Amino acid sequence: MEIACRKCGAVLSVASTAIPIVKCTNCGYPNPVIAGAQLPPARQPMPAPPAPSQQMAVPPPPSMSQPPRPVASRQAASAPELGWLVVHDENVDQQTHPLRIGKQVIGRKSVSRPCDIMIETDDPYMGRNHCILEVKPSRTGSYEFFLSDVKMTNGIPEQMSTNGTFVNSQPAPLRPKDMVYLKDGDTIQMGKTKVVIKTLITVASAQDASRIVQDMDYAPTVIIK
């Protein structure tokens, strides 16, 4: 006959039920011998854990104290085109450049001194950083366009271009403190090269701006002295 130790569960052999007490050989607990007692079912061994190579990596649950992992944002789209500068000159191929909100430096295309709007021309009178066109939102919900020919040197405004910036064939160039409000269709002359500004007031795309300006007459060229 066999019984289980009531304290540690070890299996004890009982030679005769006449023996009232059997001392556990494992823990020393005195176990009473009850006739007809049955050994409780043996405990099933726990399955061995899988080998490290077979274990699946399970990510830990997210901690409430840690912020969630940021999701990669989409690449920001370019700012909308609010107008266009169309090169319209007798000596230069027509080009169309977009205008966006903020300040944009305009000049002759250069690798060593690039600017925001680079015009492809061999005009030696146009500077590589010639003038600045700024687009600002207006109170009416539209946009305003301002032109200046100024750079700051030690806090003092100076002429940015060497040969001047002219608007609508006016003989006097912009001075360092001038800021001219541009209208749709105005002509800007930088060096000897002329460009026309088109806005969303009259056109909806660069293609429309190019087509309309192409049909315009060339503005008179201001002679640079």
Rosetta blueprint (number, residue, H / E / L):
1 M L
2 E E
3 I E
4 A E
5 C L
6 R L
7 K L
8 C L
9 G L
10 A L
11 V E
12 L E
13 S E
14 V L
15 A L
16 S L
17 T L
18 A L
19 I L
20 P L
21 I E
22 V E
23 K E
24 C L
25 T L
26 N L
27 C L
28 G L
29 Y L
30 P E
31 N E
32 P E
33 V L
34 I L
35 A L
36 G L
37 A L
38 Q L
39 L L
40 P L
41 P L
42 A L
43 R L
44 Q L
45 P L
46 M L
47 P L
48 A L
49 P L
50 P L
51 A L
52 P L
53 S L
54 Q L
55 Q L
56 M L
57 A L
58 V L
59 P L
60 P L
61 P L
62 P L
63 S L
64 M L
65 S L
66 Q L
67 P L
68 P L
69 R L
70 P L
71 V L
72 A L
73 S L
74 R L
75 Q L
76 A L
77 A L
78 S L
79 A L
80 P L
81 E L
82 L L
83 G E
84 W E
85 L E
86 V E
87 V E
88 H L
89 D E
90 E L
91 N L
92 V E
93 D L
94 Q L
95 Q L
96 T E
97 H E
98 P E
99 L E
100 R L
101 I L
102 G E
103 K E
104 Q E
105 V E
106 I E
107 G E
108 R E
109 K L
110 S L
111 V L
112 S L
113 R L
114 P L
115 C L
116 D L
117 I E
118 M E
119 I E
120 E L
121 T L
122 D L
123 D L
124 P L
125 Y L
126 M L
127 G L
128 R L
129 N L
130 H L
131 C E
132 I E
133 L E
134 E E
135 V E
136 K E
137 P E
138 S L
139 R L
140 T L
141 G L
142 S L
143 Y E
144 E E
145 F E
146 F E
147 L E
148 S E
149 D L
150 V E
151 K E
152 M E
153 T E
154 N L
155 G L
156 I E
157 P E
158 E E
159 Q E
160 M L
161 S L
162 T L
163 N L
164 G L
165 T E
166 F E
167 V E
168 N L
169 S L
170 Q L
171 P L
172 A L
173 P L
174 L L
175 R L
176 P L
177 K L
178 D L
179 M E
180 V E
181 Y E
182 L E
183 K L
184 D L
185 G L
186 D L
187 T E
188 I E
189 Q E
190 M E
191 G L
192 K L
193 T E
194 K E
195 V E
196 V E
197 I E
198 K E
199 T E
200 L L
201 I L
202 T L
203 V L
204 A L
205 S L
206 A H
207 Q H
208 D H
209 A H
210 S H
211 R H
212 I H
213 V H
214 Q H
215 D L
216 M L
217 D L
218 Y L
219 A L
220 P L
221 T L
222 V L
223 I L
224 I L
225 K L
